C-alpha cells in the first residue's frame, strides 16, 4: 500500500494527515512541534510512504531537515501557487493537510526549492544584512527630510556619512532639531558598523563560485551584490528558461489579460523578494555610473514613471545575468541597452 502525507506546519504545532493511493484518509492528528513526536506518528506508514509534503512556512527548516535526515522523501509545498477548490464552504487544518497530500498523490503539487542545508546560514546572514541596510536607508531618508524641511536644501548621502554628531549643532542650532538629527546620525553609524562586520564575515565564509564570477562585469553589481545573487539563485539549472528566472526575481508583471484587456492581477509576491531587491539595487547603481543605462532610463521616463523605468532596467539585468551564469558569457550592453 502506498501512502502520502501532508503536514500543515504552525509556530507551535502541526497537523499530520495521511492518505492511501485511493485518497482514503488513514491517519490524522495534531501534534506539538517536536521532531521525535512527528517521526513517531509517521513510523507505522514508513515502508509504504511515497512522500511527505511540508508547507513552506517561516519555520520549515527543522521539519524538512529532520524528515530528510531520517530517510523520508520530502516535498516543500509552495503555498502561493496552491489554490483550494473555490466552491469549498469550510476549510481548516484538516482540509489543508489532506489537500496537500492529495496534490502529491495526483502529482500536481506546486513545490518550492529546498535550499541546501549547509548554505542556508550564510544566505540568512546575507538577508540579515539586507534588513540592516534597509533600516540604515530609512534613517538616511529621515535625516534628508529633516534637512529639507528646516533648511530648504538637499543633502547627499556622501555628505551625511561624513557628519559627526557635534557637527549638527552648527547645522541646525535649535535644541530639539539637533536631538532628532543626532538620533538619525547615531543610528546610521551604528547600522553601518554592524553591516561592515557582517560583510567581513560573509566574505570569509563564502566565495563567488566560478559560474558567478562574471557577474562582477555587469553594471551596478559589486562583490556583496554578486554574492547575494549567488546565494539566492542557487543552482541556475533549476530555471528551465530565462522567463522562469526573471519571474522568480519578481521582474515580470503579474496580470491577467483577455482580449487585450486587463482582467485582474495575480500574486505579485510570488518569487524571491531578496533577488528582486538585488536587481533593483543594481539598476540604481548602474543608472548613477553608466551613461548608456542613463540614456535608456531617460528614454523610458519619456513614456512612464521612475519606478517602472528602474524595474525595467532591473528586469534587463536579471535576464542578462541568467545567460551570464548559465552560458558563461561576458556582459554585452549592446544586447540589452539599445
N, C-alpha and C positions, 0 to 999 in steps of 0.2 A: 504494500500500500504506500502511495506517495502522499506526502504531507507538505503543506505550505503554511508558513507562519507569518503573521503581521504583528508588529509591536508599535503601539501608539505611545510615544515617549513624552513624559511631562517632567517638570522640575524635580518632583519628589516621588513619583510613582510612574508605573507604566502598565498598559493593558495588553495582555497577550491573547491572540486569537489564532487558532489553528484549524485549517480545513483539509479535507482529503481531496483526491483527484476528481471527485464528483461534486465538489463545492459543499459538501456536508460539514457542518460545524462539529468538530470533535473535541474542542477544548476552548475554554475562555476563562480568564482570571485576571484580576487586578492585583499587582504585586508591588512591593516597595522597590526603589531603585538600588538594588543590590545584585551584583553580577552572579554571585553564588546562587541566589534565590531564582534568578531568571534561568540559569543553566539547569537547576533542579527541576523546574517546571517543563523545560523543553526535552529533558533526557528521555522520557518514555517514547518519544516520537523521533528520536535522533536517527535511527537506522534508515527510516524512510523519508527524512527531511530533504526536500528538494531545494529549499532556500528559505531564508528569513528576511523579511522586509522591515527596516527601521526607518521611521520618518525622519527627514533631515531637519532636526530642531537645533536650538543653540547648544545643546549639551549631548550631542550624539557620539562624541569621541569614545568615551569609556565603554558604551554599549557595543558599538561596532567593533572596536579593537578587541574587546573581551570575547565576543562571539567568534570572530575570525581566528583568534589565538586558540580557540577550542574546537576548531575544525569545521565550523558552520560556513555555508556559502551565504554571504550577506549582501543584500541589495539596499542601497541608500535611496529612499524614495524622494523625488523632487516634488514637494507639496505645491509649489506654484504652477506645476504642469498637470496636477491631478484634479480632475473635475468629478464631483459626485453627480449622480442622476438628479436632474433639476426637478423632477416630479416627487422627489423624496420629501415627505412631510416632517420626518423626525430624524435627527441624527445625534449620535453621542459617541463616546469612546468605543463602544462595542461595534457600531456600524462602521466607524472609521477603520478599526483594526481589521475587520473581516473584508472590507473593501480593498485594503492594501494586499491582503493575502490572495484575494480573488484576481486582482490585476496581475499578480505574479503568476498565478496558475494559468491565466489566459495569455501570458507572455506579452502583455501590453503595458507593463509598468514603466512610467517615466522615471528614470533613475538619475541620480546625481553622481558626481565623481568622488570616489573615496581617495582623498589625497594621501600620499604615502606618509605613514605614521612618523618616520624619522625626520621628515622635513617640516612637519607641522609646527613645532615650537619656534623655529626661526621665522616661518611665514607669519605666525601670530605675533611675534615680536615686531615684525615689519608693520603689521596692521596697528599695533600699539603706537608705533612711531607716527603713523598717519593721523591717528586721533590727536596726538600731541601737536602735530603740525597744524591741524585744523583749529585747535584751541589757541595756539600762538597767533595764527592768522586772525582769529576773532578779536584778540586783544590789539593787534596792529590796526585793524579796521576801526575798532572803538576809539583808539588814540587819534587816528586820522580824522574821524568825525568830530572829536573834541577840538582839534586844531581848526578845522573848517568852521565850526560853529562860533568859536570865540576869537579866532584870529583872522578869519576870512581868507585863508590860503591853504594850499595843499602841501603836505609834507611827504616826501618819498620814503619808501621802505628802508633804503640805504641810510638815509639821514636818521630815521627812527632807531635803527640798530646801533648807531653810534652815540645816541643820547645816554647820559648818565642821570640818575635821579636828581643830583644837585643842579643840573642844567635847567630843570623845569621851573624853578622859582623865577629865573630871569625870563623864561619864555612866557609864563602865564601871570605871575605876580599874585593873583588872588589866591588866598589860602586853600579854599576847598577845590578849586580847579587844579591846584598843584597836587593835592592829595589824590584826586581822581587820576591825574596823569601818572603820578608815581605808581599807583596800583597797576596801571597798564604796563608801564616800563618794567617793573619788577617781575610781573607775570611773563612778559616777553623774554626777559633774560633767564628766568627760571626754566621755562619750556625749552629755550634754545640750548641750555646746558644739558638737560636730560636727552634731548634729541641727538646731540653730538655724542653722548655716551652710548646711546642705542646704536647709532650708525657705526661707531667704532666696533662694538660687539658683533654686529651683523656682518661687517666686512671680514672679521676674523673667523666667523662661523661658517660662512658660505662664500664661494667664488662663482663668478659667472661661468656657466657651462659653455663648452665650445660653440654649440649651436646658437647661443645667445650673445656672443661677444660682438658680433656685427651690429647689434642694436645701438651701440655707442656711436655709430656713424649716422644715426637718424637724428634730424634736427629736434632739439628740445629734450633729448634723452641723455642723462648723465649716469654716473655709476649707480647711485641709490635707486633711481627710477628704473634702470635696466634690471637691477636685482628684484625690484618689486614686480615687474612684468614677468620675470622668470619664475619667481616663487608662486605667483597667482595663476600663471598659464599652465605650468607643469609640462606634461608631455604634449607637444603640439600635434602629435598624431591622433589624439582623441578628437580633433576637429577635422571632419572629412573635407570641408570646403572653407574658403575664406569667409563666406557669408555666415557660417556657423560660429566662427571665431569673433567676427565683428558684432554679431548678435549677443554672444556671451559677454562681450565688453560693453554692452548697452549702448552701442553706437548706431543701432537701427531703430527706426520709428516703429512703435507698437500701435498700429492702427489697422482697422478692417475696412476694406473698400468693396463696393458693389456698384457696378455700372458707372464707375468714375466718381462715386460719391462716398465720403467717409461715413461709415455706419456705426462707428464706435471705436473704442480703444482696447487693446489687450493689456497684459500685465507688464507695465513699463519697468518694474523692479526685477523682472526675470533676467538673471545674469549676475555677473560679478561686479559689485559696486567699487571694489578696490582697483580693478583693471580700468573701469570707467574713469575713476579719478586720475589714475596714472596717465592715461592718454589725453585727458583734458589738461592736466598739468603740463604734459609735453607740448601740447598745442599752444598753450600760453607762452611758454618759454621760446618755442620756435617763432612765434609771432614777434617777440621782442628782439630776436637775434638774427633772423634770416630775412633778407629783402624779398626773396621770391614767395615766402609764406605771407609776408605783409601785403604784397601785391594781390595774392589770391584772396586774402582776407578782405581787402578793400572792394574787390570785385563782388564778393558775396554780400558785403554790407550794403551795396547799392540795391540789393534785392530783398534783404531780410534784416534781422537784428543781430546783436553781438552774440547772444547765447547760441543761436542756430549756426552762426558763422564759425565760432570756436568748436562747436560739436562736429561740424562738417570736417574741419581740419583734423580733429581727433579721430574721426572715422577713417580718414585717408591714412593717417599714421598707423592706425591699428591694422588696416589692410596691408600696408607696406611691410609692417613688422611680421605679419603672418608668413609672407613669402620669404622674407629675410631669414626667419628662423627655420622654416621648412626646407627651403632650397639653397640656403647659404649664399644668397645674392647680396651684393653691395647695394646700398641705398642709392636710388637714382631719382632726383627730384623731377626730372622731365616726365617720368611716368605718372606722377600724381598731381603735380602743381604746374598746370599748363593753362 
